[in-house]
Amino acid sequence: MSRPSNFNQIHPNQAIAICTREQAEQLVNYDHHVVNVNGRLGVMLTHEWMPVEEHAGPFVLTVVFHHAEKHPRAPEEIQSIVDKLNFQVRGQPR
């Protein structure tokens, strides 16, 4: 199984979390929408999952913490899903 390009790479100013297929199916259409992660506004990147029906996983959600002001906010039901994810940020133990 090939891994997505962002798997196991946490760059400065971003966070990543592993999603279930069910979560990914709910998040995938909100690529480049703003969510709150650990008190910081960031932009979700989900385009690597498209089309989600053909993506084998893992579903690695990347949130970048720059240029959030240029993107629309995700709906509350999407934020609720994001709130349940276990994000890792650079410098945190995994």
PDB file of N, CA, C and O in Angstrom:
ATOM      1  N   MET A   1       0.849  -1.172   0.000  1.00  0.00           N
ATOM      2  CA  MET A   1       0.000   0.000   0.000  1.00  0.00           C
ATOM      3  C   MET A   1       0.892   1.232   0.000  1.00  0.00           C
ATOM      4  O   MET A   1       1.795   1.347   0.829  1.00  0.00           O
ATOM      5  N   SER A   2       0.646   2.146  -0.918  1.00  0.00           N
ATOM      6  CA  SER A   2       1.425   3.376  -0.932  1.00  0.00           C
ATOM      7  C   SER A   2       0.859   4.352   0.087  1.00  0.00           C
ATOM      8  O   SER A   2      -0.334   4.336   0.391  1.00  0.00           O
ATOM      9  N   ARG A   3       1.721   5.186   0.599  1.00  0.00           N
ATOM     10  CA  ARG A   3       1.302   6.149   1.612  1.00  0.00           C
ATOM     11  C   ARG A   3       1.170   7.521   0.961  1.00  0.00           C
ATOM     12  O   ARG A   3       1.891   7.832   0.013  1.00  0.00           O
ATOM     13  N   PRO A   4       0.240   8.353   1.473  1.00  0.00           N
ATOM     14  CA  PRO A   4       0.130   9.697   0.932  1.00  0.00           C
ATOM     15  C   PRO A   4       1.408  10.476   1.184  1.00  0.00           C
ATOM     16  O   PRO A   4       2.183  10.139   2.078  1.00  0.00           O
ATOM     17  N   SER A   5       1.623  11.508   0.403  1.00  0.00           N
ATOM     18  CA  SER A   5       2.873  12.261   0.480  1.00  0.00           C
ATOM     19  C   SER A   5       3.084  12.918   1.831  1.00  0.00           C
ATOM     20  O   SER A   5       4.226  13.175   2.211  1.00  0.00           O
ATOM     21  N   ASN A   6       2.002  13.201   2.581  1.00  0.00           N
ATOM     22  CA  ASN A   6       2.153  13.878   3.862  1.00  0.00           C
ATOM     23  C   ASN A   6       2.228  12.919   5.044  1.00  0.00           C
ATOM     24  O   ASN A   6       2.350  13.363   6.186  1.00  0.00           O
ATOM     25  N   PHE A   7       2.157  11.603   4.793  1.00  0.00           N
ATOM     26  CA  PHE A   7       2.167  10.640   5.884  1.00  0.00           C
ATOM     27  C   PHE A   7       3.506  10.675   6.609  1.00  0.00           C
ATOM     28  O   PHE A   7       4.564  10.620   5.981  1.00  0.00           O
ATOM     29  N   ASN A   8       3.452  10.767   7.917  1.00  0.00           N
ATOM     30  CA  ASN A   8       4.623  10.759   8.779  1.00  0.00           C
ATOM     31  C   ASN A   8       5.527  11.971   8.568  1.00  0.00           C
ATOM     32  O   ASN A   8       6.700  11.935   8.939  1.00  0.00           O
ATOM     33  N   GLN A   9       5.005  13.027   7.985  1.00  0.00           N
ATOM     34  CA  GLN A   9       5.753  14.272   7.845  1.00  0.00           C
ATOM     35  C   GLN A   9       4.909  15.385   8.436  1.00  0.00           C
ATOM     36  O   GLN A   9       3.830  15.688   7.926  1.00  0.00           O
ATOM     37  N   ILE A  10       5.388  15.990   9.496  1.00  0.00           N
ATOM     38  CA  ILE A  10       4.697  17.126  10.071  1.00  0.00           C
ATOM     39  C   ILE A  10       5.626  18.324   9.894  1.00  0.00           C
ATOM     40  O   ILE A  10       6.701  18.391  10.492  1.00  0.00           O
ATOM     41  N   HIS A  11       5.200  19.244   9.082  1.00  0.00           N
ATOM     42  CA  HIS A  11       5.992  20.431   8.814  1.00  0.00           C
ATOM     43  C   HIS A  11       5.637  21.522   9.813  1.00  0.00           C
ATOM     44  O   HIS A  11       4.583  21.466  10.447  1.00  0.00           O
ATOM     45  N   PRO A  12       6.517  22.521   9.958  1.00  0.00           N
ATOM     46  CA  PRO A  12       6.174  23.637  10.842  1.00  0.00           C
ATOM     47  C   PRO A  12       4.853  24.270  10.388  1.00  0.00           C
ATOM     48  O   PRO A  12       4.545  24.312   9.197  1.00  0.00           O
ATOM     49  N   ASN A  13       4.107  24.745  11.334  1.00  0.00           N
ATOM     50  CA  ASN A  13       2.873  25.475  11.057  1.00  0.00           C
ATOM     51  C   ASN A  13       1.768  24.590  10.468  1.00  0.00           C
ATOM     52  O   ASN A  13       0.950  25.063   9.679  1.00  0.00           O
ATOM     53  N   GLN A  14       1.744  23.309  10.850  1.00  0.00           N
ATOM     54  CA  GLN A  14       0.652  22.435  10.437  1.00  0.00           C
ATOM     55  C   GLN A  14       0.427  21.353  11.484  1.00  0.00           C
ATOM     56  O   GLN A  14       1.266  21.114  12.353  1.00  0.00           O
ATOM     57  N   ALA A  15      -0.720  20.712  11.375  1.00  0.00           N
ATOM     58  CA  ALA A  15      -1.062  19.581  12.238  1.00  0.00           C
ATOM     59  C   ALA A  15      -1.650  18.490  11.351  1.00  0.00           C
ATOM     60  O   ALA A  15      -2.217  18.769  10.294  1.00  0.00           O
ATOM     61  N   ILE A  16      -1.505  17.237  11.798  1.00  0.00           N
ATOM     62  CA  ILE A  16      -2.091  16.119  11.054  1.00  0.00           C
ATOM     63  C   ILE A  16      -2.851  15.216  12.014  1.00  0.00           C
ATOM     64  O   ILE A  16      -2.554  15.148  13.207  1.00  0.00           O
ATOM     65  N   ALA A  17      -3.850  14.517  11.453  1.00  0.00           N
ATOM     66  CA  ALA A  17      -4.625  13.546  12.222  1.00  0.00           C
ATOM     67  C   ALA A  17      -5.072  12.446  11.272  1.00  0.00           C
ATOM     68  O   ALA A  17      -5.306  12.691  10.088  1.00  0.00           O
ATOM     69  N   ILE A  18      -5.189  11.244  11.794  1.00  0.00           N
ATOM     70  CA  ILE A  18      -5.704  10.117  11.020  1.00  0.00           C
ATOM     71  C   ILE A  18      -7.224  10.089  11.192  1.00  0.00           C
ATOM     72  O   ILE A  18      -7.737  10.170  12.308  1.00  0.00           O
ATOM     73  N   CYS A  19      -7.934   9.971  10.066  1.00  0.00           N
ATOM     74  CA  CYS A  19      -9.395   9.908  10.065  1.00  0.00           C
ATOM     75  C   CYS A  19      -9.846   8.508   9.678  1.00  0.00           C
ATOM     76  O   CYS A  19      -9.139   7.780   8.982  1.00  0.00           O
ATOM     77  N   THR A  20     -11.019   8.152  10.135  1.00  0.00           N
ATOM     78  CA  THR A  20     -11.660   6.934   9.650  1.00  0.00           C
ATOM     79  C   THR A  20     -12.226   7.223   8.256  1.00  0.00           C
ATOM     80  O   THR A  20     -12.338   8.381   7.853  1.00  0.00           O
ATOM     81  N   ARG A  21     -12.575   6.185   7.540  1.00  0.00           N
ATOM     82  CA  ARG A  21     -13.213   6.382   6.230  1.00  0.00           C
ATOM     83  C   ARG A  21     -14.514   7.180   6.390  1.00  0.00           C
ATOM     84  O   ARG A  21     -14.798   8.071   5.589  1.00  0.00           O
ATOM     85  N   GLU A  22     -15.285   6.869   7.399  1.00  0.00           N
ATOM     86  CA  GLU A  22     -16.547   7.580   7.617  1.00  0.00           C
ATOM     87  C   GLU A  22     -16.293   9.075   7.846  1.00  0.00           C
ATOM     88  O   GLU A  22     -16.988   9.912   7.271  1.00  0.00           O
ATOM     89  N   GLN A  23     -15.315   9.413   8.670  1.00  0.00           N
ATOM     90  CA  GLN A  23     -14.982  10.828   8.893  1.00  0.00           C
ATOM     91  C   GLN A  23     -14.506  11.479   7.599  1.00  0.00           C
ATOM     92  O   GLN A  23     -14.904  12.598   7.275  1.00  0.00           O
ATOM     93  N   ALA A  24     -13.655  10.773   6.864  1.00  0.00           N
ATOM     94  CA  ALA A  24     -13.131  11.317   5.608  1.00  0.00           C
ATOM     95  C   ALA A  24     -14.255  11.598   4.623  1.00  0.00           C
ATOM     96  O   ALA A  24     -14.231  12.618   3.934  1.00  0.00           O
ATOM     97  N   GLU A  25     -15.224  10.721   4.549  1.00  0.00           N
ATOM     98  CA  GLU A  25     -16.356  10.924   3.639  1.00  0.00           C
ATOM     99  C   GLU A  25     -17.136  12.186   3.993  1.00  0.00           C
ATOM    100  O   GLU A  25     -17.711  12.825   3.112  1.00  0.00           O
ATOM    101  N   GLN A  26     -17.159  12.550   5.267  1.00  0.00           N
ATOM    102  CA  GLN A  26     -17.856  13.763   5.697  1.00  0.00           C
ATOM    103  C   GLN A  26     -16.999  15.014   5.499  1.00  0.00           C
ATOM    104  O   GLN A  26     -17.536  16.096   5.265  1.00  0.00           O
ATOM    105  N   LEU A  27     -15.686  14.879   5.590  1.00  0.00           N
ATOM    106  CA  LEU A  27     -14.779  16.030   5.505  1.00  0.00           C
ATOM    107  C   LEU A  27     -14.326  16.360   4.087  1.00  0.00           C
ATOM    108  O   LEU A  27     -13.981  17.508   3.809  1.00  0.00           O
ATOM    109  N   VAL A  28     -14.318  15.390   3.194  1.00  0.00           N
ATOM    110  CA  VAL A  28     -13.648  15.516   1.897  1.00  0.00           C
ATOM    111  C   VAL A  28     -14.113  16.725   1.082  1.00  0.00           C
ATOM    112  O   VAL A  28     -13.302  17.338   0.387  1.00  0.00           O
ATOM    113  N   ASN A  29     -15.371  17.074   1.150  1.00  0.00           N
ATOM    114  CA  ASN A  29     -15.871  18.189   0.347  1.00  0.00           C
ATOM    115  C   ASN A  29     -15.583  19.561   0.952  1.00  0.00           C
ATOM    116  O   ASN A  29     -16.029  20.578   0.421  1.00  0.00           O
ATOM    117  N   TYR A  30     -14.843  19.595   2.054  1.00  0.00           N
ATOM    118  CA  TYR A  30     -14.514  20.852   2.719  1.00  0.00           C
ATOM    119  C   TYR A  30     -13.027  21.181   2.604  1.00  0.00           C
ATOM    120  O   TYR A  30     -12.444  21.797   3.497  1.00  0.00           O
ATOM    121  N   ASP A  31     -12.424  20.762   1.495  1.00  0.00           N
ATOM    122  CA  ASP A  31     -11.038  21.117   1.212  1.00  0.00           C
ATOM    123  C   ASP A  31     -10.910  22.648   1.218  1.00  0.00           C
ATOM    124  O   ASP A  31     -11.746  23.348   0.648  1.00  0.00           O
ATOM    125  N   HIS A  32      -9.877  23.146   1.853  1.00  0.00           N
ATOM    126  CA  HIS A  32      -9.594  24.586   1.947  1.00  0.00           C
ATOM    127  C   HIS A  32     -10.671  25.347   2.730  1.00  0.00           C
ATOM    128  O   HIS A  32     -10.955  26.507   2.431  1.00  0.00           O
ATOM    129  N   HIS A  33     -11.268  24.694   3.730  1.00  0.00           N
ATOM    130  CA  HIS A  33     -12.162  25.364   4.667  1.00  0.00           C
ATOM    131  C   HIS A  33     -11.434  25.487   6.008  1.00  0.00           C
ATOM    132  O   HIS A  33     -10.569  24.675   6.336  1.00  0.00           O
ATOM    133  N   VAL A  34     -11.792  26.498   6.761  1.00  0.00           N
ATOM    134  CA  VAL A  34     -11.115  26.826   8.011  1.00  0.00           C
ATOM    135  C   VAL A  34     -11.778  26.115   9.186  1.00  0.00           C
ATOM    136  O   VAL A  34     -13.000  26.115   9.334  1.00  0.00           O
ATOM    137  N   VAL A  35     -10.922  25.503  10.024  1.00  0.00           N
ATOM    138  CA  VAL A  35     -11.359  24.854  11.260  1.00  0.00           C
ATOM    139  C   VAL A  35     -10.444  25.309  12.396  1.00  0.00           C
ATOM    140  O   VAL A  35      -9.378  25.879  12.161  1.00  0.00           O
ATOM    141  N   ASN A  36     -10.872  25.051  13.614  1.00  0.00           N
ATOM    142  CA  ASN A  36     -10.089  25.368  14.797  1.00  0.00           C
ATOM    143  C   ASN A  36      -9.456  24.075  15.306  1.00  0.00           C
ATOM    144  O   ASN A  36     -10.155  23.100  15.583  1.00  0.00           O
ATOM    145  N   VAL A  37      -8.126  24.074  15.426  1.00  0.00           N
ATOM    146  CA  VAL A  37      -7.383  22.930  15.960  1.00  0.00           C
ATOM    147  C   VAL A  37      -6.512  23.427  17.106  1.00  0.00           C
ATOM    148  O   VAL A  37      -5.616  24.247  16.908  1.00  0.00           O
ATOM    149  N   ASN A  38      -6.779  22.932  18.287  1.00  0.00           N
ATOM    150  CA  ASN A  38      -6.006  23.313  19.471  1.00  0.00           C
ATOM    151  C   ASN A  38      -5.942  24.830  19.645  1.00  0.00           C
ATOM    152  O   ASN A  38      -4.894  25.374  19.993  1.00  0.00           O
ATOM    153  N   GLY A  39      -7.060  25.509  19.403  1.00  0.00           N
ATOM    154  CA  GLY A  39      -7.120  26.949  19.607  1.00  0.00           C
ATOM    155  C   GLY A  39      -6.570  27.793  18.474  1.00  0.00           C
ATOM    156  O   GLY A  39      -6.488  29.016  18.595  1.00  0.00           O
ATOM    157  N   ARG A  40      -6.193  27.159  17.373  1.00  0.00           N
ATOM    158  CA  ARG A  40      -5.644  27.892  16.227  1.00  0.00           C
ATOM    159  C   ARG A  40      -6.505  27.654  14.996  1.00  0.00           C
ATOM    160  O   ARG A  40      -6.975  26.540  14.764  1.00  0.00           O
ATOM    161  N   LEU A  41      -6.711  28.709  14.206  1.00  0.00           N
ATOM    162  CA  LEU A  41      -7.448  28.566  12.961  1.00  0.00           C
ATOM    163  C   LEU A  41      -6.512  28.054  11.880  1.00  0.00           C
ATOM    164  O   LEU A  41      -5.394  28.546  11.726  1.00  0.00           O
ATOM    165  N   GLY A  42      -6.977  27.069  11.139  1.00  0.00           N
ATOM    166  CA  GLY A  42      -6.174  26.493  10.071  1.00  0.00           C
ATOM    167  C   GLY A  42      -7.052  26.024   8.930  1.00  0.00           C
ATOM    168  O   GLY A  42      -8.271  25.923   9.063  1.00  0.00           O
ATOM    169  N   VAL A  43      -6.415  25.739   7.808  1.00  0.00           N
ATOM    170  CA  VAL A  43      -7.097  25.347   6.589  1.00  0.00           C
ATOM    171  C   VAL A  43      -6.949  23.839   6.390  1.00  0.00           C
ATOM    172  O   VAL A  43      -5.836  23.313   6.363  1.00  0.00           O
ATOM    173  N   MET A  44      -8.093  23.146   6.251  1.00  0.00           N
ATOM    174  CA  MET A  44      -8.072  21.708   6.005  1.00  0.00           C
ATOM    175  C   MET A  44      -7.683  21.422   4.565  1.00  0.00           C
ATOM    176  O   MET A  44      -8.129  22.102   3.640  1.00  0.00           O
ATOM    177  N   LEU A  45      -6.842  20.403   4.386  1.00  0.00           N
ATOM    178  CA  LEU A  45      -6.466  19.942   3.052  1.00  0.00           C
ATOM    179  C   LEU A  45      -6.945  18.504   2.904  1.00  0.00           C
ATOM    180  O   LEU A  45      -6.437  17.595   3.560  1.00  0.00           O
ATOM    181  N   THR A  46      -7.929  18.314   2.031  1.00  0.00           N
ATOM    182  CA  THR A  46      -8.505  16.986   1.834  1.00  0.00           C
ATOM    183  C   THR A  46      -8.444  16.543   0.379  1.00  0.00           C
ATOM    184  O   THR A  46      -8.920  15.455   0.054  1.00  0.00           O
ATOM    185  N   HIS A  47      -7.877  17.347  -0.498  1.00  0.00           N
ATOM    186  CA  HIS A  47      -7.903  17.051  -1.933  1.00  0.00           C
ATOM    187  C   HIS A  47      -7.211  15.730  -2.294  1.00  0.00           C
ATOM    188  O   HIS A  47      -7.546  15.123  -3.311  1.00  0.00           O
ATOM    189  N   GLU A  48      -6.259  15.280  -1.482  1.00  0.00           N
ATOM    190  CA  GLU A  48      -5.574  14.009  -1.780  1.00  0.00           C
ATOM    191  C   GLU A  48      -6.514  12.815  -1.682  1.00  0.00           C
ATOM    192  O   GLU A  48      -6.205  11.740  -2.197  1.00  0.00           O
ATOM    193  N   TRP A  49      -7.653  12.992  -1.029  1.00  0.00           N
ATOM    194  CA  TRP A  49      -8.601  11.901  -0.862  1.00  0.00           C
ATOM    195  C   TRP A  49      -9.570  11.778  -2.028  1.00  0.00           C
ATOM    196  O   TRP A  49     -10.320  10.805  -2.097  1.00  0.00           O
ATOM    197  N   MET A  50      -9.575  12.728  -2.935  1.00  0.00           N
ATOM    198  CA  MET A  50     -10.583  12.766  -4.005  1.00  0.00           C
ATOM    199  C   MET A  50     -10.171  11.906  -5.187  1.00  0.00           C
ATOM    200  O   MET A  50      -9.017  11.957  -5.614  1.00  0.00           O
ATOM    201  N   PRO A  51     -11.097  11.114  -5.723  1.00  0.00           N
ATOM    202  CA  PRO A  51     -12.420  10.816  -5.160  1.00  0.00           C
ATOM    203  C   PRO A  51     -12.289   9.850  -3.985  1.00  0.00           C
ATOM    204  O   PRO A  51     -11.548   8.868  -4.053  1.00  0.00           O
ATOM    205  N   VAL A  52     -12.998  10.133  -2.936  1.00  0.00           N
ATOM    206  CA  VAL A  52     -12.864   9.384  -1.685  1.00  0.00           C
ATOM    207  C   VAL A  52     -13.208   7.907  -1.866  1.00  0.00           C
ATOM    208  O   VAL A  52     -12.664   7.060  -1.158  1.00  0.00           O
ATOM    209  N   GLU A  53     -14.098   7.589  -2.796  1.00  0.00           N
ATOM    210  CA  GLU A  53     -14.492   6.192  -3.028  1.00  0.00           C
ATOM    211  C   GLU A  53     -13.315   5.350  -3.539  1.00  0.00           C
ATOM    212  O   GLU A  53     -13.295   4.132  -3.365  1.00  0.00           O
ATOM    213  N   GLU A  54     -12.347   6.005  -4.166  1.00  0.00           N
ATOM    214  CA  GLU A  54     -11.205   5.287  -4.732  1.00  0.00           C
ATOM    215  C   GLU A  54      -9.949   5.366  -3.862  1.00  0.00           C
ATOM    216  O   GLU A  54      -8.931   4.755  -4.186  1.00  0.00           O
ATOM    217  N   HIS A  55     -10.016   6.110  -2.771  1.00  0.00           N
ATOM    218  CA  HIS A  55      -8.845   6.266  -1.904  1.00  0.00           C
ATOM    219  C   HIS A  55      -8.768   5.095  -0.928  1.00  0.00           C
ATOM    220  O   HIS A  55      -9.717   4.832  -0.189  1.00  0.00           O
ATOM    221  N   ALA A  56      -7.640   4.398  -0.930  1.00  0.00           N
ATOM    222  CA  ALA A  56      -7.488   3.207  -0.095  1.00  0.00           C
ATOM    223  C   ALA A  56      -7.153   3.525   1.364  1.00  0.00           C
ATOM    224  O   ALA A  56      -7.275   2.659   2.229  1.00  0.00           O
ATOM    225  N   GLY A  57      -6.735   4.755   1.638  1.00  0.00           N
ATOM    226  CA  GLY A  57      -6.327   5.118   2.993  1.00  0.00           C
ATOM    227  C   GLY A  57      -4.841   4.910   3.166  1.00  0.00           C
ATOM    228  O   GLY A  57      -4.205   4.368   2.262  1.00  0.00           O
ATOM    229  N   PRO A  58      -4.270   5.301   4.248  1.00  0.00           N
ATOM    230  CA  PRO A  58      -4.937   5.960   5.367  1.00  0.00           C
ATOM    231  C   PRO A  58      -5.398   7.361   4.981  1.00  0.00           C
ATOM    232  O   PRO A  58      -4.887   7.964   4.037  1.00  0.00           O
ATOM    233  N   PHE A  59      -6.367   7.859   5.727  1.00  0.00           N
ATOM    234  CA  PHE A  59      -6.885   9.202   5.515  1.00  0.00           C
ATOM    235  C   PHE A  59      -6.185  10.139   6.502  1.00  0.00           C
ATOM    236  O   PHE A  59      -6.568  10.223   7.669  1.00  0.00           O
ATOM    237  N   VAL A  60      -5.168  10.831   6.026  1.00  0.00           N
ATOM    238  CA  VAL A  60      -4.398  11.750   6.851  1.00  0.00           C
ATOM    239  C   VAL A  60      -4.911  13.161   6.589  1.00  0.00           C
ATOM    240  O   VAL A  60      -4.735  13.702   5.497  1.00  0.00           O
ATOM    241  N   LEU A  61      -5.544  13.749   7.595  1.00  0.00           N
ATOM    242  CA  LEU A  61      -6.035  15.117   7.468  1.00  0.00           C
ATOM    243  C   LEU A  61      -4.911  16.072   7.842  1.00  0.00           C
ATOM    244  O   LEU A  61      -4.366  16.003   8.944  1.00  0.00           O
ATOM    245  N   THR A  62      -4.572  16.959   6.924  1.00  0.00           N
ATOM    246  CA  THR A  62      -3.581  18.002   7.187  1.00  0.00           C
ATOM    247  C   THR A  62      -4.309  19.320   7.361  1.00  0.00           C
ATOM    248  O   THR A  62      -5.190  19.664   6.573  1.00  0.00           O
ATOM    249  N   VAL A  63      -3.931  20.063   8.409  1.00  0.00           N
ATOM    250  CA  VAL A  63      -4.443  21.411   8.640  1.00  0.00           C
ATOM    251  C   VAL A  63      -3.234  22.333   8.691  1.00  0.00           C
ATOM    252  O   VAL A  63      -2.328  22.135   9.499  1.00  0.00           O
ATOM    253  N   VAL A  64      -3.223  23.341   7.825  1.00  0.00           N
ATOM    254  CA  VAL A  64      -2.118  24.305   7.796  1.00  0.00           C
ATOM    255  C   VAL A  64      -2.580  25.598   8.451  1.00  0.00           C
ATOM    256  O   VAL A  64      -3.714  26.037   8.258  1.00  0.00           O
ATOM    257  N   PHE A  65      -1.682  26.203   9.233  1.00  0.00           N
ATOM    258  CA  PHE A  65      -2.037  27.369  10.037  1.00  0.00           C
ATOM    259  C   PHE A  65      -1.578  28.680   9.415  1.00  0.00           C
ATOM    260  O   PHE A  65      -1.121  29.579  10.121  1.00  0.00           O
ATOM    261  N   HIS A  66      -1.694  28.787   8.122  1.00  0.00           N
ATOM    262  CA  HIS A  66      -1.400  30.076   7.489  1.00  0.00           C
ATOM    263  C   HIS A  66      -2.435  30.356   6.415  1.00  0.00           C
ATOM    264  O   HIS A  66      -2.990  29.433   5.818  1.00  0.00           O
ATOM    265  N   HIS A  67      -2.687  31.611   6.177  1.00  0.00           N
ATOM    266  CA  HIS A  67      -3.654  32.084   5.180  1.00  0.00           C
ATOM    267  C   HIS A  67      -5.091  31.665   5.486  1.00  0.00           C
ATOM    268  O   HIS A  67      -5.923  31.615   4.580  1.00  0.00           O
ATOM    269  N   ALA A  68      -5.390  31.367   6.733  1.00  0.00           N
ATOM    270  CA  ALA A  68      -6.752  30.966   7.084  1.00  0.00           C
ATOM    271  C   ALA A  68      -7.758  32.073   6.804  1.00  0.00           C
ATOM    272  O   ALA A  68      -8.921  31.795   6.509  1.00  0.00           O
ATOM    273  N   GLU A  69      -7.325  33.313   6.892  1.00  0.00           N
ATOM    274  CA  GLU A  69      -8.245  34.433   6.673  1.00  0.00           C
ATOM    275  C   GLU A  69      -8.755  34.506   5.231  1.00  0.00           C
ATOM    276  O   GLU A  69      -9.722  35.213   4.949  1.00  0.00           O
ATOM    277  N   LYS A  70      -8.112  33.782   4.331  1.00  0.00           N
ATOM    278  CA  LYS A  70      -8.490  33.820   2.916  1.00  0.00           C
ATOM    279  C   LYS A  70      -9.508  32.749   2.530  1.00  0.00           C
ATOM    280  O   LYS A  70      -9.912  32.671   1.370  1.00  0.00           O
ATOM    281  N   HIS A  71      -9.924  31.926   3.489  1.00  0.00           N
ATOM    282  CA  HIS A  71     -10.790  30.786   3.177  1.00  0.00           C
ATOM    283  C   HIS A  71     -12.067  30.816   4.014  1.00  0.00           C
ATOM    284  O   HIS A  71     -12.098  31.436   5.077  1.00  0.00           O
ATOM    285  N   PRO A  72     -13.122  30.148   3.536  1.00  0.00           N
ATOM    286  CA  PRO A  72     -14.387  30.125   4.294  1.00  0.00           C
ATOM    287  C   PRO A  72     -14.300  29.200   5.499  1.00  0.00           C
ATOM    288  O   PRO A  72     -13.540  28.232   5.506  1.00  0.00           O
ATOM    289  N   ARG A  73     -15.087  29.515   6.510  1.00  0.00           N
ATOM    290  CA  ARG A  73     -15.163  28.660   7.692  1.00  0.00           C
ATOM    291  C   ARG A  73     -15.952  27.402   7.368  1.00  0.00           C
ATOM    292  O   ARG A  73     -16.927  27.442   6.618  1.00  0.00           O
ATOM    293  N   ALA A  74     -15.526  26.307   7.931  1.00  0.00           N
ATOM    294  CA  ALA A  74     -16.266  25.051   7.805  1.00  0.00           C
ATOM    295  C   ALA A  74     -17.527  25.144   8.661  1.00  0.00           C
ATOM    296  O   ALA A  74     -17.526  25.824   9.687  1.00  0.00           O
ATOM    297  N   PRO A  75     -18.597  24.471   8.254  1.00  0.00           N
ATOM    298  CA  PRO A  75     -19.818  24.449   9.074  1.00  0.00           C
ATOM    299  C   PRO A  75     -19.560  23.799  10.442  1.00  0.00           C
ATOM    300  O   PRO A  75     -18.598  23.051  10.614  1.00  0.00           O
ATOM    301  N   GLU A  76     -20.416  24.089  11.384  1.00  0.00           N
ATOM    302  CA  GLU A  76     -20.259  23.575  12.746  1.00  0.00           C
ATOM    303  C   GLU A  76     -20.220  22.046  12.789  1.00  0.00           C
ATOM    304  O   GLU A  76     -19.489  21.479  13.601  1.00  0.00           O
ATOM    305  N   GLU A  77     -20.987  21.370  11.936  1.00  0.00           N
ATOM    306  CA  GLU A  77     -20.969  19.897  11.962  1.00  0.00           C
ATOM    307  C   GLU A  77     -19.610  19.352  11.518  1.00  0.00           C
ATOM    308  O   GLU A  77     -19.209  18.273  11.954  1.00  0.00           O
ATOM    309  N   ILE A  78     -18.907  20.072  10.672  1.00  0.00           N
ATOM    310  CA  ILE A  78     -17.557  19.674  10.255  1.00  0.00           C
ATOM    311  C   ILE A  78     -16.567  19.956  11.386  1.00  0.00           C
ATOM    312  O   ILE A  78     -15.694  19.137  11.671  1.00  0.00           O
ATOM    313  N   GLN A  79     -16.706  21.117  12.029  1.00  0.00           N
ATOM    314  CA  GLN A  79     -15.851  21.429  13.175  1.00  0.00           C
ATOM    315  C   GLN A  79     -16.028  20.384  14.265  1.00  0.00           C
ATOM    316  O   GLN A  79     -15.060  20.018  14.931  1.00  0.00           O
ATOM    317  N   SER A  80     -17.230  19.906  14.456  1.00  0.00           N
ATOM    318  CA  SER A  80     -17.506  18.884  15.469  1.00  0.00           C
ATOM    319  C   SER A  80     -16.723  17.605  15.184  1.00  0.00           C
ATOM    320  O   SER A  80     -16.207  16.979  16.109  1.00  0.00           O
ATOM    321  N   ILE A  81     -16.630  17.214  13.918  1.00  0.00           N
ATOM    322  CA  ILE A  81     -15.841  16.036  13.544  1.00  0.00           C
ATOM    323  C   ILE A  81     -14.358  16.289  13.824  1.00  0.00           C
ATOM    324  O   ILE A  81     -13.673  15.437  14.390  1.00  0.00           O
ATOM    325  N   VAL A  82     -13.875  17.451  13.428  1.00  0.00           N
ATOM    326  CA  VAL A  82     -12.463  17.822  13.627  1.00  0.00           C
ATOM    327  C   VAL A  82     -12.121  17.820  15.117  1.00  0.00           C
ATOM    328  O   VAL A  82     -11.031  17.399  15.507  1.00  0.00           O
ATOM    329  N   ASP A  83     -13.050  18.288  15.941  1.00  0.00           N
ATOM    330  CA  ASP A  83     -12.806  18.341  17.395  1.00  0.00           C
ATOM    331  C   ASP A  83     -12.553  16.964  17.989  1.00  0.00           C
ATOM    332  O   ASP A  83     -11.910  16.859  19.034  1.00  0.00           O
ATOM    333  N   LYS A  84     -13.037  15.915  17.357  1.00  0.00           N
ATOM    334  CA  LYS A  84     -12.892  14.551  17.885  1.00  0.00           C
ATOM    335  C   LYS A  84     -11.597  13.876  17.428  1.00  0.00           C
ATOM    336  O   LYS A  84     -11.272  12.784  17.894  1.00  0.00           O
ATOM    337  N   LEU A  85     -10.858  14.519  16.521  1.00  0.00           N
ATOM    338  CA  LEU A  85      -9.630  13.915  15.990  1.00  0.00           C
ATOM    339  C   LEU A  85      -8.449  14.175  16.915  1.00  0.00           C
ATOM    340  O   LEU A  85      -8.429  15.161  17.652  1.00  0.00           O
ATOM    341  N   ASN A  86      -7.474  13.287  16.868  1.00  0.00           N
ATOM    342  CA  ASN A  86      -6.265  13.403  17.680  1.00  0.00           C
ATOM    343  C   ASN A  86      -5.143  13.976  16.817  1.00  0.00           C
ATOM    344  O   ASN A  86      -4.443  13.231  16.132  1.00  0.00           O
ATOM    345  N   PHE A  87      -4.974  15.288  16.849  1.00  0.00           N
ATOM    346  CA  PHE A  87      -3.979  15.948  16.017  1.00  0.00           C
ATOM    347  C   PHE A  87      -2.587  15.880  16.637  1.00  0.00           C
ATOM    348  O   PHE A  87      -2.414  15.933  17.855  1.00  0.00           O
ATOM    349  N   GLN A  88      -1.609  15.762  15.752  1.00  0.00           N
ATOM    350  CA  GLN A  88      -0.206  15.855  16.146  1.00  0.00           C
ATOM    351  C   GLN A  88       0.365  17.100  15.472  1.00  0.00           C
ATOM    352  O   GLN A  88       0.087  17.377  14.305  1.00  0.00           O
ATOM    353  N   VAL A  89       1.159  17.833  16.221  1.00  0.00           N
ATOM    354  CA  VAL A  89       1.846  18.992  15.671  1.00  0.00           C
ATOM    355  C   VAL A  89       3.338  18.785  15.841  1.00  0.00           C
ATOM    356  O   VAL A  89       3.772  18.024  16.705  1.00  0.00           O
ATOM    357  N   ARG A  90       4.119  19.462  15.020  1.00  0.00           N
ATOM    358  CA  ARG A  90       5.561  19.282  15.081  1.00  0.00           C
ATOM    359  C   ARG A  90       6.083  19.610  16.478  1.00  0.00           C
ATOM    360  O   ARG A  90       5.722  20.622  17.078  1.00  0.00           O
ATOM    361  N   GLY A  91       6.934  18.733  16.968  1.00  0.00           N
ATOM    362  CA  GLY A  91       7.498  18.926  18.292  1.00  0.00           C
ATOM    363  C   GLY A  91       6.762  18.171  19.376  1.00  0.00           C
ATOM    364  O   GLY A  91       7.276  18.042  20.487  1.00  0.00           O
ATOM    365  N   GLN A  92       5.565  17.662  19.085  1.00  0.00           N
ATOM    366  CA  GLN A  92       4.822  16.860  20.049  1.00  0.00           C
ATOM    367  C   GLN A  92       5.260  15.414  19.934  1.00  0.00           C
ATOM    368  O   GLN A  92       5.546  14.946  18.832  1.00  0.00           O
ATOM    369  N   PRO A  93       5.319  14.691  21.048  1.00  0.00           N
ATOM    370  CA  PRO A  93       5.571  13.253  20.939  1.00  0.00           C
ATOM    371  C   PRO A  93       4.422  12.584  20.231  1.00  0.00           C
ATOM    372  O   PRO A  93       3.270  12.988  20.388  1.00  0.00           O
ATOM    373  N   ARG A  94       4.726  11.549  19.442  1.00  0.00           N
ATOM    374  CA  ARG A  94       3.681  10.850  18.675  1.00  0.00           C
ATOM    375  C   ARG A  94       3.180   9.652  19.405  1.00  0.00           C
ATOM    376  O   ARG A  94       2.301   8.948  18.907  1.00  0.00           O
TER     377      ARG A  94
END
